Amino acid sequence: MSAEPKREAARVREVYARRAERGLDSRYDYWLPANLFIHQGRERALIAALDDAALLPLTGRRILDAGCGNGAVLHDMQRYGAQAQDLCGVDLLPDRVDRARELLPGADIEVADAQSLPHEDAAFDVVLGFTLLSSVLDETIRQRIAAAMTRVTKPGGLIVLYDFWTNPTNRDARPLRRDDVRRLFSGHPIAFRGVTLAPPLVRTLIGLPGGRLACSALEVLPFLRTHFIAAVRI
């Protein structure tokens, strides 16, 4: 790997390590009311994308999370029918890989870079990238990751991205727009679903009387959804 991809990987490691040291990971615990609301909306969109592709239940499907973090999304795949031995994940941070292995006994979780996935061609029915590409600032490296994800996906398989198109306060990330996805996966059919009411708005409203109802009402407004699910058919 040349110097520039190595520098970008090191930068991403540093960003996430710094966030962990500052205790910011706990802001995303699923059981917090705001995060639970966000997760449930994302999950509905994810299930719809998998169902549209006739991939449910996931029993017998091989699945890779190319940036698996602590394994939470792969754990969701188990709830949709996937078996541990069919689950694979990679992440840049060894401590996250350790947590994912604890959560998912029997799964194949490795420390690796999504730019050069250590898997065979056409090995997976589903490849996931949740807030993966927005973590990368360099366009060439985004292209390398997209190419690697495409390479390891079976013909007829699905790449599922969950990412944000706007986040003005996060200088360590670069928003991923729909046109970016179309360019990175040019030639492949892509279905988009807008999801996730702006998280600062959810965190402000969710604890108020009637806050959950207000969030549900606002979530239907497309301009208040900051993320999307993109289902890329290979």
N, C-alpha and C positions, 0 to 999 in steps of 0.2 A: 504494500500500500504506500502511495506517495505521501509526501510531507503534509500537504493540505488536508486530505481526509483524516490523517492522524491528528492534526491540530484541531479539527472540528470535533472529532470524537472526544478528545481531551477536554475541550471547552464544555461539551454537553455533560461529561462526567463531573466537571467542576461545578456547574450550575446545580445539578441535582444533589451533589454532596453538600454544597453550601446551604441549599434549601433544607436538607435533612438536619444539618447542624443547628440551624436556626429554629428547628421544631415546626417548620411550616407544613410538613407532611400531614400532621395531625389535623390540619384544616380540612382535609379531604376524606376523613373517616366517614364511612358509609352511614353510620348510625346517627350522625348529626342531621337534624331535620332538613336543613337546606340541601345537604349532599344527597340525602335519601330521595328528596323530590327530584333532583337533577338526575340521579341514577335511574329512577323508575321511568322517567321520560326517555332517557337514552336506551334503556332496555326494551321498551316497547318498539322503538324504531329499529333496533338491532334485530329483534325477533321477526319483525315484518320483512326486513331485508332478507333474512335467511329463509323465511317462508316463501317469499316471492321467487327465490332461486331453487325451491323444492329441495332444500337441504335439511329440513327438520323431519324427524328428530335427527340429532347428530351422531347417533350410534353408528360406529364403523367409519366415520369420517376422520381424516387426519387433519389436524389444526395446528397452525403456527401463530404465535403472537410475537411479532418482530419488534419487541420493545415492551416486554411483559411486566416490568416493574415487579411488584410483589406477588404477581400471579392472580390478581383478583378477577381479571376478565377471563382468563382461562378457567378459573373456578366456575364462572357463570356458564361456560361451555359444557361443563360437567352436568350442570342442572338441566341443560337442554339435550342431554343424552350422550354426550361424548364420554369415552372411557379414558382413564388416566394414561394408558399406554399409547394412546393416539394423540396426546397433547405434547406440543413442543413449545419452547419459549426461549428467547435470547434477550439479554439486557447488558448494558455496559457496566453496571454497578454490581460488584460481587455481593454486597450485603443484600441487595434486592433479590438477586438470584438465590441466595441462601433462604430468604423468607418465602420465595415462591416454591422452592423445593420442599420446605416444611408444610406448606399449604397443600401441595399437590404431590403426595408420594406416588411414585411410579411414572410420573411425567418426566420428559427429557428437557431439562432446563439448563442452559449454558450461558457462560459469560462470552458474549460475542458482539460484533458490530453489525448492524443491519445493512451496512454498505456491502458486506461480503458474507452473506448468510452461509453457515457451514452445513448446508443441506443439498441433497441431490435435486436435479431438475425435475419439475412436475411431481413433487413429492406430496403436496397438500391439497385437500379439497377447499380449505378456507385458510386465508392468511389475514391476520388482523394487524392494524396499525392505529392505535388509539393515542391521540396527541403525540404521535411520533414525528411526522413530517414538520409540524410547526416548531418542534424543538431544534430543527436544523436551519441555520441561517444561510448557508451557502447553496446556491441553486444547483451547481454541478453535483454536490453530494446528495441533494434531494433526488436528482435524476438517478444516481447510483443506487439509492435505496429502492426507488420505484422499480428499477430494472431488476434488482435482486428479488423483490417481492413477486414480480411477474414471472421470473425464471422458475421459482420453486412452486408456483401454483399450477395445478393440473389444467389442461384444456377443459373448458366447461366449469372450472372452479371459480371461486369468488374471493376477491380482495375486499375487505371491509375496513374503511377508514372512519374514524370519529375524530373530528378536529374543529378548531375554531377559525372563523374567518375575520374576527375582530377581537382585539385585546390590547387597547392602547396603553395600558399601564405596565405590560410585561416586556421589558427590553431584552430579556434573555430568549425570547421566542419571536418567530416571524409568522404572522397569520397565514393560513392556507386557504386560498380562495377557490371557488369552483372552477374557474378558468385554469388555475394551477393544476388541479387534479386532471382536468381534460388534457392539458399539455403533457403531464407526466405519464399518463396512461393513454396516450393518443392511439386511436384505432380500436379501442375497446368500448363496448357499451357501458354507460355509467348511469346509475339511478341515484338521485340525491333526495334526502329527506332533511328538512330543517328541524332542528331540535334544540333544546336547552334554553329556557328563559335566562336572560343575562344573569349570571351568578350573583353579582352585587345586589341586584334587585331581589333575587330570591332570598338572600341572607337578610336583607332589610325587612322583608314582608313576612317571612314564614312564621316567625314567632308572635306576630300580632293576632288579635282576635279576627278570625276570618281570613287569616293570611294565606292559608293553603288554598282556599277557594279563590282568592285574588290571584295567586300565582297561576292556578289552572286556567283562569280566564285570560290572563295576559299572555300565557304561553301560546295561545292560538294565533297571536299576532306575529306574522313573519318577521317584521323588522325588529322585534324584541328577542328573536332567537339568535344566539351568538355562535352556534355550532351546527354542524350537519353530519349525517351519516352518508357516506358515499359507498355504493356497492358496485364494484368494478368486475364485470364478467370477462374472464380470460378465455 
